[in-house]
Amino acid sequence: MRISFLSQEFEVSESRTVREEFLDAFKEEMEVAKQLEKVQTAIEGSVEDLALMGRLLDEFDLLQRRAQAVNLDVVDVKISKLMPELGFSVEDAGI
């Protein structure tokens, strides 16, 4: 079980979508996603250095395990479920 807190009063950026604001509630998950993307980009650029690629693949494997531990794959599902429950429409998501 995971308990989260969402302040009733907070500042929002007018340049961000409602979905992006919801993603702020999933900081750990978003950090893992960001690291995964960074390592994947590094892997794509390391085709000439097999030793580096091996280390990056090991790091990628660890990050994938961490992503599974924090249920990264269900963040979008959770947000899609929460938005209408809190009165936001699909159009409000800004996708």
MARBA-3410 file (N, C-alpha, C, O; in Angstrom, 1 decimal):
95
0.8,-1.2,0.0,0.0,0.0,0.0,0.9,1.2,0.0,1.9,1.3,0.6 ~ 0.4,2.2,-0.7,1.2,3.5,-0.8,0.2,4.6,-0.5,-0.8,4.7,-1.1 ~ 0.6,5.5,0.4,-0.2,6.6,0.8,0.5,7.9,0.2,1.7,8.1,0.4 ~ -0.3,8.7,-0.5,0.2,9.9,-1.1,-0.6,11.1,-0.6,-1.7,10.9,-0.1 ~ 0.0,12.3,-0.7,-0.6,13.5,-0.2,-0.7,14.5,-1.4,0.3,14.7,-2.0
-1.8,15.0,-1.6,-2.0,16.1,-2.6,-2.5,17.3,-2.0,-3.7,17.3,-1.5 ~ -1.7,18.3,-1.9,-2.2,19.5,-1.2,-3.4,20.1,-2.0,-3.4,20.0,-3.2 ~ -4.3,20.7,-1.2,-5.5,21.2,-1.9,-5.2,22.6,-2.5,-5.9,23.1,-3.4 ~ -4.1,23.2,-2.0,-3.7,24.5,-2.6,-2.3,24.4,-3.0,-1.4,24.2,-2.2 ~ -2.1,24.6,-4.3,-0.7,24.6,-4.8,-0.6,25.5,-6.0,-1.6,25.7,-6.7
0.6,25.8,-6.4,0.8,26.7,-7.5,0.9,25.8,-8.7,1.6,24.7,-8.7 ~ 0.3,26.2,-9.8,0.4,25.4,-11.1,1.0,26.4,-12.1,0.8,27.6,-12.1 ~ 1.6,25.8,-13.1,2.2,26.5,-14.2,1.2,26.5,-15.3,0.7,25.5,-15.7 ~ 0.9,27.7,-15.8,-0.1,27.8,-16.9,0.5,27.1,-18.2,-0.3,26.9,-19.1 ~ 1.8,26.9,-18.3,2.3,26.3,-19.5,2.3,24.8,-19.5,2.6,24.1,-20.5
1.9,24.2,-18.3,1.8,22.8,-18.2,0.4,22.3,-18.4,-0.6,23.0,-18.1 ~ 0.2,21.1,-18.8,-1.1,20.5,-19.0,-1.6,19.9,-17.6,-0.8,19.8,-16.7 ~ -2.9,19.6,-17.6,-3.4,19.0,-16.3,-2.7,17.6,-16.1,-2.3,17.3,-15.0 ~ -2.4,16.9,-17.2,-1.7,15.6,-17.0,-0.3,15.8,-16.4,0.1,15.0,-15.6 ~ 0.4,16.8,-16.9,1.7,17.1,-16.4,1.7,17.4,-14.9,2.6,17.1,-14.1
0.6,18.2,-14.5,0.5,18.5,-13.1,0.2,17.2,-12.3,0.8,17.0,-11.2 ~ -0.6,16.3,-12.8,-0.8,15.0,-12.1,0.5,14.2,-12.0,0.7,13.5,-11.0 ~ 1.3,14.3,-13.0,2.5,13.5,-13.0,3.4,13.9,-11.8,4.3,13.1,-11.4 ~ 3.3,15.2,-11.4,4.1,15.6,-10.2,3.8,14.8,-9.0,4.7,14.7,-8.1 ~ 2.7,14.2,-8.9,2.3,13.3,-7.7,3.1,12.0,-7.8,3.1,11.2,-6.8
3.7,11.7,-8.9,4.5,10.5,-9.1,5.9,10.8,-9.4,6.5,10.3,-10.3 ~ 6.5,11.5,-8.5,7.9,12.0,-8.6,8.9,10.8,-8.8,9.7,10.8,-9.7 ~ 8.8,9.8,-7.9,9.8,8.7,-8.0,9.6,7.9,-9.3,10.6,7.6,-9.9 ~ 8.4,7.7,-9.7,8.2,7.0,-10.9,8.7,7.8,-12.1,9.3,7.2,-13.0 ~ 8.5,9.1,-12.1,8.9,9.9,-13.2,10.5,10.0,-13.3,11.1,10.1,-14.3
11.1,10.0,-12.1,12.6,10.0,-12.0,13.1,8.7,-12.7,14.1,8.8,-13.4 ~ 12.5,7.6,-12.3,12.9,6.3,-12.9,12.7,6.4,-14.5,13.6,5.9,-15.2 ~ 11.6,6.9,-14.9,11.4,7.0,-16.4,12.4,7.8,-17.0,12.9,7.5,-18.1 ~ 12.7,8.9,-16.4,13.7,9.9,-16.9,15.1,9.2,-17.0,15.8,9.3,-18.0 ~ 15.5,8.4,-16.0,16.8,7.7,-16.0,16.8,6.6,-17.0,17.8,6.5,-17.7
15.7,5.9,-17.2,15.6,4.9,-18.2,15.8,5.5,-19.6,16.6,4.9,-20.4 ~ 15.2,6.6,-19.9,15.3,7.3,-21.2,16.8,7.7,-21.4,17.3,7.6,-22.5 ~ 17.4,8.2,-20.4,18.8,8.7,-20.5,19.7,7.6,-20.8,20.6,7.7,-21.6 ~ 19.6,6.4,-20.0,20.4,5.3,-20.2,20.2,4.7,-21.6,21.1,4.2,-22.3 ~ 18.9,4.6,-22.0,18.6,4.1,-23.4,19.3,4.9,-24.5,19.8,4.3,-25.4
19.3,6.2,-24.3,19.9,7.1,-25.3,21.4,6.8,-25.3,22.1,6.8,-26.3 ~ 22.0,6.7,-24.1,23.4,6.4,-24.0,23.8,5.0,-24.6,24.8,4.9,-25.2 ~ 22.9,4.1,-24.5,23.2,2.7,-25.1,23.2,2.9,-26.6,24.1,2.3,-27.2 ~ 22.2,3.6,-27.1,22.2,3.8,-28.6,23.5,4.5,-29.1,23.8,4.2,-30.2 ~ 24.1,5.3,-28.3,25.3,6.0,-28.7,26.6,5.3,-28.4,27.7,5.8,-28.7
26.5,4.1,-27.8,27.7,3.4,-27.4,28.0,2.1,-28.2,28.7,1.2,-27.8 ~ 27.5,2.1,-29.4,27.7,0.9,-30.2,29.1,0.6,-30.6,29.5,-0.5,-30.9 ~ 30.0,1.6,-30.5,31.4,1.4,-30.8,32.2,1.0,-29.6,33.3,0.5,-29.7 ~ 31.7,1.1,-28.4,32.4,0.7,-27.1,31.6,-0.4,-26.4,30.7,-0.1,-25.6 ~ 32.0,-1.6,-26.7,31.2,-2.8,-26.1,31.3,-2.8,-24.6,30.3,-3.2,-23.9
32.4,-2.4,-24.0,32.5,-2.4,-22.5,31.5,-1.4,-21.9,30.8,-1.7,-21.0 ~ 31.5,-0.2,-22.5,30.5,0.8,-22.0,29.1,0.3,-22.2,28.3,0.5,-21.3 ~ 28.8,-0.3,-23.4,27.5,-0.8,-23.6,27.1,-1.8,-22.6,25.9,-1.8,-22.2 ~ 28.0,-2.7,-22.2,27.7,-3.7,-21.2,27.3,-3.1,-19.9,26.4,-3.5,-19.2 ~ 28.1,-2.1,-19.5,27.8,-1.4,-18.2,26.5,-0.7,-18.3,25.7,-0.7,-17.3
26.2,-0.1,-19.4,24.9,0.6,-19.6,23.7,-0.4,-19.6,22.7,-0.1,-19.0 ~ 23.9,-1.5,-20.2,22.9,-2.5,-20.2,22.6,-3.1,-18.8,21.4,-3.3,-18.5 ~ 23.7,-3.2,-18.0,23.5,-3.6,-16.6,22.7,-2.5,-15.8,21.8,-2.9,-15.1 ~ 23.0,-1.3,-16.1,22.3,-0.2,-15.4,20.9,-0.1,-15.9,20.0,0.1,-15.1 ~ 20.7,-0.4,-17.2,19.3,-0.4,-17.7,18.5,-1.5,-17.1,17.3,-1.3,-16.7
19.1,-2.7,-16.9,18.4,-3.8,-16.2,18.0,-3.4,-14.8,16.8,-3.7,-14.4 ~ 18.9,-2.8,-14.1,18.6,-2.4,-12.7,17.4,-1.3,-12.7,16.5,-1.4,-11.8 ~ 17.5,-0.4,-13.6,16.4,0.6,-13.7,15.1,0.0,-14.1,14.0,0.4,-13.6 ~ 15.1,-1.0,-14.9,13.8,-1.7,-15.3,13.2,-2.4,-14.1,12.0,-2.4,-13.9 ~ 14.1,-3.0,-13.3,13.6,-3.7,-12.1,13.0,-2.7,-11.1,12.0,-2.9,-10.5
13.7,-1.5,-11.0,13.2,-0.4,-10.1,11.8,0.1,-10.7,10.9,0.4,-9.9 ~ 11.7,0.2,-12.0,10.5,0.6,-12.6,9.3,-0.3,-12.3,8.2,0.1,-12.0 ~ 9.6,-1.6,-12.3,8.6,-2.6,-11.9,8.2,-2.5,-10.5,7.1,-2.6,-10.1 ~ 9.2,-2.2,-9.6,9.0,-2.1,-8.2,8.1,-0.9,-7.9,7.3,-1.0,-6.9 ~ 8.2,0.2,-8.6,7.4,1.4,-8.4,6.1,1.4,-9.3,5.4,2.4,-9.3
5.9,0.3,-10.0,4.7,0.2,-10.9,4.7,1.4,-11.9,3.6,2.0,-12.1 ~ 5.8,1.6,-12.5,5.9,2.7,-13.5,4.9,2.5,-14.7,4.3,3.5,-15.2 ~ 4.7,1.3,-15.0,3.8,1.0,-16.2,2.3,1.3,-16.0,1.6,1.3,-16.9 ~ 1.9,1.6,-14.7,0.5,1.9,-14.5,0.2,3.3,-14.1,-0.9,3.7,-13.8 ~ 1.3,4.2,-14.2,1.1,5.6,-13.8,0.1,6.2,-14.7,-0.8,6.9,-14.3
0.2,6.0,-16.0,-0.8,6.6,-17.0,-2.2,6.1,-16.7,-3.2,6.9,-16.8 ~ -2.3,4.9,-16.4,-3.7,4.3,-16.1,-4.2,5.0,-14.8,-5.4,5.3,-14.8 ~ -3.4,5.1,-13.8,-3.9,5.8,-12.6,-4.3,7.2,-12.8,-5.4,7.6,-12.3 ~ -3.5,7.9,-13.6,-3.9,9.3,-13.9,-5.2,9.4,-14.7,-6.0,10.2,-14.5 ~ -5.3,8.5,-15.7,-6.5,8.5,-16.5,-7.7,8.2,-15.7,-8.8,8.6,-16.0
-7.6,7.4,-14.7,-8.7,7.0,-13.8,-9.0,8.2,-12.8,-10.1,8.5,-12.5 ~ -7.9,8.8,-12.3,-8.1,9.9,-11.3,-8.7,11.2,-11.9,-9.6,11.8,-11.3 ~ -8.3,11.5,-13.1,-8.8,12.8,-13.7,-10.3,12.9,-13.7,-10.8,13.9,-13.2 ~ -11.0,12.0,-14.3,-12.5,12.1,-14.3,-13.1,12.1,-12.9,-14.1,12.7,-12.6 ~ -12.5,11.3,-12.0,-13.0,11.3,-10.6,-12.8,12.6,-9.9,-13.6,12.9,-9.0
-11.9,13.4,-10.4,-11.7,14.8,-9.8,-12.3,15.9,-10.6,-12.1,17.1,-10.4 ~ -13.1,15.5,-11.6,-13.8,16.5,-12.4,-13.1,17.0,-13.7,-13.6,17.9,-14.3 ~ -12.0,16.3,-14.1,-11.3,16.8,-15.3,-11.8,15.9,-16.5,-12.0,14.7,-16.3 ~ -11.9,16.5,-17.6,-12.3,15.7,-18.8,-11.0,15.3,-19.6,-9.9,15.7,-19.3 ~ -11.2,14.4,-20.6,-10.1,14.0,-21.4,-9.5,15.1,-22.1,-8.2,15.2,-22.3
-10.3,16.1,-22.5,-9.7,17.3,-23.2,-8.8,18.1,-22.3,-7.9,18.8,-22.7 ~ -9.1,18.1,-21.0,-8.3,18.8,-20.0,-6.9,18.2,-19.9,-5.9,18.9,-19.5 ~ -6.7,17.0,-20.3,-5.4,16.3,-20.2,-4.3,17.0,-21.0,-3.1,17.0,-20.7 ~ -4.8,17.6,-22.1,-3.8,18.3,-23.0,-2.9,17.4,-23.8,-1.8,17.8,-24.2 ~ -3.4,16.2,-24.1,-2.6,15.3,-24.9,-2.7,15.6,-26.3,-2.1,14.9,-27.2
END
